[in-house]
Amino acid sequence: MTSFPPAVQDRAAANVADLLTFAIEYTPAQQALVVFDRRSELNEVLTGAYRRALPQARFIDFDTTGAADVLAAFEELGAGDLVVLIQTTSFRLNDYRIRMELFKRGLKVIEHMHLSRMPGEQGLHYVEALAYDPAYFRGVGHALKRRIDAAASAMVDSGGAQLTFASPFEDAKLNIGDYGAMKNVGGLFPIGEVFTEARDLEAVNGSVRVFVFGDTSFHVNRPATPITMIVERGRVVGAENSTPEFDAMLEIIRAHEGEVWVRELGFGMNRAFSFERTVDDIGTYERMCGIHLSLGAKHGQYQKPQFKRKDARYHVDVFAVTEGVYLDGERIYADGAWTVAAD
């Protein structure tokens, strides 16, 4: 049994119900299959939440069911039906890439993974991160995209350091629970992000204070003092107040790619995560309300002529102390929140 108090379990059930209704637009006319395991407390909380929100769904315990039976259960579903994956780590079905294969079949997918990386109080933050406010995520998310797509420049102020983007941006991508214009419905949860990158990566210059970065095990690494990262012509050329772990990460990228490029400019929107409220899983924390960047040449969404896909190996998320964000000189982030008016 979970030690999470009933109020947290109730909150998880309410948040899951809202996700299903407003983001996934699930209806009881659709079949639902939930695949789970029992290897973490947070996993049990989420499984219980889905049992309350989807009383007619079929539930399969991954650890007591053979891979062939899980695959057979997928085969019984039709386009528009729903699959929920609740994973303490990450399910493996030989070479079967679960979410991508399910999308190919026209299924809706909600994936929760690496829940073991968020023990104790972090589980509370995760539950809060599942809250879905359509007016905020869709309204502010589309407003951010509209502003980003029209902008000719940007600046991130991280308190004593400024990183400038003297370039228009690639078409911004949305991860806000609005799938109306998308081929697939669902993805990895929690959600809450709009991301892009400079069309001209060499137009990125200045410095930025990094308070969290992803380590080699995909966990959050938080140095005692933020690291000031120096960027020239889109490449990291220095790091003040650095740590051995951050230096090692930069050296790993340089060893394989020659240089450390700054690519993604991510506008995180999930208000459950902040400078103060963190979780250890870097993929989850990526939704943090503020700015994150990616280091390394790899980015699956944007192709640039100077990078060959086979040579681009690294995409490491780093998180900026976010005091202010400006597009074309206008401030759009202040006091820990996006200030753009919802569309």
C-alpha positions as CSV (number, residue, x, y, z in Angstrom):
1,M,0.0,0.0,0.0
2,T,1.1,3.5,-0.7
3,S,2.1,5.9,2.1
4,F,0.8,8.9,0.1
5,P,-2.1,10.4,2.1
6,P,-5.7,10.1,0.7
7,A,-5.7,13.8,-0.3
8,V,-2.7,13.2,-2.7
9,Q,-4.4,10.1,-4.1
10,D,-7.6,12.1,-4.7
11,R,-5.6,14.9,-6.3
12,A,-3.9,12.3,-8.6
13,A,-7.2,10.9,-9.6
14,A,-8.7,14.3,-10.4
15,N,-5.7,15.4,-12.4
16,V,-5.7,12.2,-14.4
17,A,-9.5,12.6,-15.1
18,D,-8.9,16.1,-16.4
19,L,-6.0,14.9,-18.7
20,L,-8.3,12.3,-20.1
21,T,-11.2,14.7,-20.7
22,F,-9.5,17.9,-21.8
23,A,-6.2,16.9,-23.3
24,I,-6.7,13.3,-24.7
25,E,-10.5,13.8,-25.2
26,Y,-11.1,10.3,-24.2
27,T,-14.7,9.0,-24.1
28,P,-16.2,5.8,-22.7
29,A,-17.0,4.8,-26.3
30,Q,-13.3,4.1,-26.7
31,Q,-11.5,1.1,-25.3
32,A,-8.8,1.7,-22.8
33,L,-5.8,-0.5,-21.8
34,V,-3.5,0.4,-18.8
35,V,-0.2,-1.4,-18.6
36,F,1.5,-0.9,-15.2
37,D,4.0,-2.3,-12.7
38,R,4.2,-2.2,-8.9
39,R,7.8,-1.4,-8.4
40,S,7.5,2.2,-7.1
41,E,5.2,4.0,-4.8
42,L,4.4,6.7,-7.3
43,N,3.6,4.0,-9.8
44,E,1.0,2.6,-7.5
45,V,-0.5,6.1,-6.9
46,L,-0.9,6.7,-10.6
47,T,-2.3,3.2,-11.3
48,G,-4.9,3.8,-8.6
49,A,-5.8,7.1,-10.2
50,Y,-6.4,5.5,-13.5
51,R,-8.5,2.8,-12.0
52,R,-10.8,5.5,-10.6
53,A,-10.8,7.5,-13.8
54,L,-11.1,4.5,-16.2
55,P,-13.3,2.0,-14.4
56,Q,-14.1,0.1,-17.6
57,A,-10.4,-0.2,-18.7
58,R,-8.4,-3.4,-18.9
59,F,-5.4,-3.4,-16.5
60,I,-2.3,-5.5,-17.2
61,D,0.5,-6.0,-14.7
62,F,3.6,-5.9,-16.9
63,D,5.7,-7.9,-14.4
64,T,3.3,-10.9,-14.2
65,T,2.3,-10.9,-17.9
66,G,4.4,-12.2,-20.7
67,A,5.5,-9.9,-23.5
68,A,3.4,-11.9,-26.0
69,D,0.3,-11.3,-24.0
70,V,0.9,-7.6,-23.8
71,L,1.5,-7.4,-27.5
72,A,-1.7,-9.4,-28.1
73,A,-3.7,-6.9,-25.9
74,F,-2.4,-4.1,-28.1
75,E,-3.6,-5.9,-31.2
76,E,-7.2,-6.0,-29.8
77,L,-7.4,-2.2,-29.9
78,G,-8.5,-0.1,-32.8
79,A,-7.7,3.4,-34.0
80,G,-8.8,6.0,-31.5
81,D,-8.6,3.7,-28.5
82,L,-6.3,4.5,-25.5
83,V,-3.2,3.0,-24.1
84,V,-1.7,4.2,-20.8
85,L,1.8,3.1,-19.8
86,I,2.8,3.5,-16.1
87,Q,6.5,2.6,-15.8
88,T,8.7,2.5,-12.7
89,T,11.6,2.6,-15.2
90,S,10.8,1.9,-18.9
91,F,9.1,-1.2,-20.3
92,R,11.0,-3.3,-22.7
93,L,9.4,-5.6,-25.3
94,N,12.4,-6.7,-27.3
95,D,13.0,-4.2,-30.0
96,Y,9.4,-3.0,-29.8
97,R,9.3,0.8,-29.4
98,I,6.0,0.9,-27.6
99,R,4.8,4.5,-28.0
100,M,5.9,4.9,-31.6
101,E,4.4,1.6,-32.6
102,L,1.1,2.4,-30.9
103,F,1.0,5.8,-32.6
104,K,1.4,4.1,-36.0
105,R,-1.8,2.1,-35.2
106,G,-3.7,5.4,-34.6
107,L,-4.0,4.8,-30.8
108,K,-4.0,7.5,-28.2
109,V,-1.1,7.1,-25.8
110,I,-0.3,8.4,-22.3
111,E,3.1,7.4,-21.2
112,H,4.6,7.9,-17.6
113,M,8.1,6.6,-17.2
114,H,11.1,6.6,-14.9
115,L,8.8,7.1,-11.9
116,S,11.5,5.5,-9.6
117,R,13.6,8.7,-10.1
118,M,11.0,10.8,-8.2
119,P,10.8,9.4,-4.7
120,G,9.1,10.9,-1.6
121,E,8.2,14.6,-1.9
122,Q,9.1,14.6,-5.6
123,G,6.1,12.3,-6.2
124,L,3.9,15.1,-4.9
125,H,5.5,17.5,-7.4
126,Y,4.9,15.0,-10.2
127,V,1.2,14.6,-9.2
128,E,0.8,18.4,-9.3
129,A,2.5,18.5,-12.7
130,L,-0.3,16.3,-14.2
131,A,-2.9,19.1,-13.5
132,Y,-4.3,20.3,-16.8
133,D,-5.7,23.8,-17.1
134,P,-6.8,24.1,-20.8
135,A,-7.0,27.9,-20.6
136,Y,-3.5,28.2,-19.4
137,F,-1.7,25.5,-21.4
138,R,-3.6,26.1,-24.7
139,G,-4.1,29.8,-24.4
140,V,-0.6,30.8,-23.2
141,G,1.0,28.1,-25.3
142,H,-0.4,29.2,-28.6
143,A,0.3,32.9,-27.6
144,L,4.0,32.0,-27.0
145,K,4.2,30.1,-30.3
146,R,2.7,33.1,-32.2
147,R,5.2,35.5,-30.6
148,I,8.2,33.2,-31.1
149,D,7.3,32.5,-34.8
150,A,7.1,36.3,-35.5
151,A,10.2,37.3,-33.5
152,A,13.5,38.5,-35.0
153,S,15.4,38.2,-31.8
154,A,15.3,37.1,-28.2
155,M,17.3,37.6,-24.9
156,V,17.4,35.5,-21.8
157,D,18.3,37.4,-18.6
158,S,19.5,35.1,-15.9
159,G,20.5,37.7,-13.4
160,G,23.9,39.2,-14.2
161,A,24.2,37.2,-17.5
162,Q,22.4,37.7,-20.8
163,L,22.2,35.3,-23.7
164,T,21.1,36.9,-27.0
165,F,19.6,35.3,-30.0
166,A,20.1,37.7,-32.9
167,S,18.1,35.6,-35.3
168,P,14.5,34.6,-36.2
169,F,13.5,31.2,-35.0
170,E,12.5,27.9,-36.4
171,D,8.8,27.1,-36.4
172,A,8.0,26.6,-32.7
173,K,6.7,23.2,-31.6
174,L,3.9,22.7,-29.0
175,N,3.6,20.2,-26.2
176,I,0.6,21.6,-24.5
177,G,-2.1,18.9,-24.6
178,D,-3.7,20.3,-27.8
179,Y,-3.6,17.6,-30.5
180,G,-6.1,19.0,-32.9
181,A,-3.6,19.8,-35.6
182,M,-1.3,16.8,-34.8
183,K,-1.1,13.4,-36.3
184,N,-0.7,11.7,-32.9
185,V,-2.7,12.1,-29.7
186,G,-0.7,11.9,-26.5
187,G,2.9,11.4,-25.6
188,L,5.1,11.5,-22.6
189,F,3.6,13.1,-19.5
190,P,3.7,15.5,-17.7
191,I,3.4,18.1,-20.5
192,G,3.9,21.8,-20.8
193,E,6.5,23.2,-23.2
194,V,6.9,25.3,-26.4
195,F,10.3,24.9,-28.0
196,T,12.3,26.2,-31.0
197,E,15.9,27.1,-31.9
198,A,17.6,30.0,-33.8
199,R,17.5,29.6,-37.5
200,D,21.1,30.9,-37.5
201,L,22.7,29.0,-34.6
202,E,25.9,31.2,-34.9
203,A,23.8,34.2,-33.9
204,V,23.6,33.0,-30.3
205,N,26.1,34.9,-28.0
206,G,26.6,36.0,-24.5
207,S,26.3,34.2,-21.2
208,V,23.7,32.3,-19.1
209,R,23.6,31.1,-15.5
210,V,22.8,27.4,-15.4
211,F,21.4,26.1,-12.1
212,V,20.6,22.5,-13.3
213,F,21.9,20.2,-16.0
214,G,21.3,16.7,-17.1
215,D,24.0,14.2,-16.1
216,T,25.0,11.1,-18.0
217,S,22.4,9.0,-16.2
218,F,19.6,11.4,-17.2
219,H,19.3,12.7,-13.6
220,V,19.1,16.3,-12.5
221,N,22.5,17.6,-11.4
222,R,22.3,20.8,-9.3
223,P,25.6,22.5,-8.5
224,A,25.9,24.4,-5.2
225,T,26.3,27.6,-7.2
226,P,24.9,28.3,-10.7
227,I,27.5,27.9,-13.5
228,T,27.9,30.8,-15.9
229,M,28.1,29.3,-19.4
230,I,29.9,31.5,-22.0
231,V,28.5,31.2,-25.6
232,E,30.2,32.6,-28.7
233,R,28.7,32.1,-32.2
234,G,26.4,29.4,-30.9
235,R,29.1,27.3,-29.2
236,V,30.0,26.9,-25.5
237,V,33.5,28.3,-25.1
238,G,33.7,28.6,-21.3
239,A,32.1,27.8,-18.0
240,E,32.7,30.0,-14.8
241,N,32.1,28.5,-11.4
242,S,31.9,25.1,-13.1
243,T,32.0,21.7,-11.5
244,P,33.9,18.5,-12.4
245,E,30.6,16.9,-13.5
246,F,29.7,19.8,-15.8
247,D,33.2,19.9,-17.2
248,A,33.1,16.2,-17.9
249,M,29.8,16.5,-19.7
250,L,31.2,19.2,-22.0
251,E,34.3,17.1,-22.6
252,I,32.2,14.1,-23.6
253,I,30.4,16.1,-26.2
254,R,33.6,17.7,-27.5
255,A,35.2,14.3,-27.8
256,H,32.6,13.1,-30.1
257,E,31.3,16.2,-31.8
258,G,34.3,18.5,-31.8
259,E,32.4,21.5,-30.4
260,V,29.5,22.1,-27.9
261,W,26.6,23.7,-29.8
262,V,23.7,25.4,-28.2
263,R,20.6,24.3,-30.0
264,E,17.1,24.1,-28.4
265,L,15.5,27.1,-26.8
266,G,12.8,25.7,-24.6
267,F,10.0,27.7,-23.0
268,G,8.8,25.4,-20.2
269,M,5.3,26.0,-19.0
270,N,4.6,23.5,-16.2
271,R,4.0,25.5,-13.0
272,A,4.5,22.5,-10.7
273,F,8.2,22.7,-11.5
274,S,10.4,25.7,-10.7
275,F,13.8,26.8,-9.5
276,E,12.8,25.6,-6.0
277,R,10.6,22.6,-6.9
278,T,12.6,20.0,-8.8
279,V,12.5,16.3,-9.5
280,D,15.4,14.0,-10.3
281,D,14.3,12.8,-13.7
282,I,15.6,15.3,-16.3
283,G,13.0,14.4,-18.9
284,T,10.2,15.2,-16.5
285,Y,11.9,18.4,-15.2
286,E,12.3,19.6,-18.7
287,R,8.8,21.1,-18.4
288,M,9.9,23.5,-15.7
289,C,8.4,26.9,-15.9
290,G,11.3,28.9,-17.3
291,I,14.0,28.5,-20.0
292,H,16.0,25.5,-20.8
293,L,18.6,25.0,-23.6
294,S,20.1,21.9,-25.2
295,L,23.8,21.3,-25.6
296,G,25.1,19.1,-28.4
297,A,24.4,18.8,-32.1
298,K,21.5,16.4,-31.8
299,H,17.9,17.6,-32.3
300,G,15.3,15.4,-33.9
301,Q,12.8,18.2,-34.7
302,Y,15.1,20.6,-36.6
303,Q,17.6,19.8,-39.4
304,K,20.5,22.0,-40.0
305,P,22.9,21.7,-43.0
306,Q,26.0,21.8,-40.8
307,F,25.0,18.6,-38.9
308,K,24.8,15.1,-40.3
309,R,22.3,13.0,-38.4
310,K,24.8,10.1,-38.0
311,D,27.4,12.4,-36.3
312,A,25.0,14.2,-34.0
313,R,25.0,12.2,-30.8
314,Y,24.2,14.5,-27.8
315,H,21.2,16.5,-26.6
316,V,21.8,17.5,-23.0
317,D,19.3,19.8,-21.3
318,V,20.5,22.7,-19.2
319,F,18.3,25.0,-17.2
320,A,18.7,28.7,-17.0
321,V,18.2,30.9,-13.9
322,T,15.3,32.8,-15.6
323,E,14.9,36.3,-14.4
324,G,13.5,37.6,-17.7
325,V,12.8,36.6,-21.3
326,Y,12.5,39.1,-24.1
327,L,11.3,38.8,-27.7
328,D,12.2,41.7,-29.9
329,G,12.9,43.7,-26.7
330,E,9.5,43.0,-25.1
331,R,9.5,41.2,-21.8
332,I,7.4,38.0,-21.8
333,Y,8.5,36.4,-18.6
334,A,8.7,37.9,-15.1
335,D,8.5,36.8,-11.5
336,G,8.5,33.1,-12.4
337,A,5.6,33.3,-15.0
338,W,4.9,33.9,-18.6
339,T,3.2,37.3,-19.1
340,V,1.9,37.0,-22.6
341,A,-1.8,37.3,-23.0
342,A,-3.6,34.1,-24.0
343,D,-4.9,33.9,-27.5
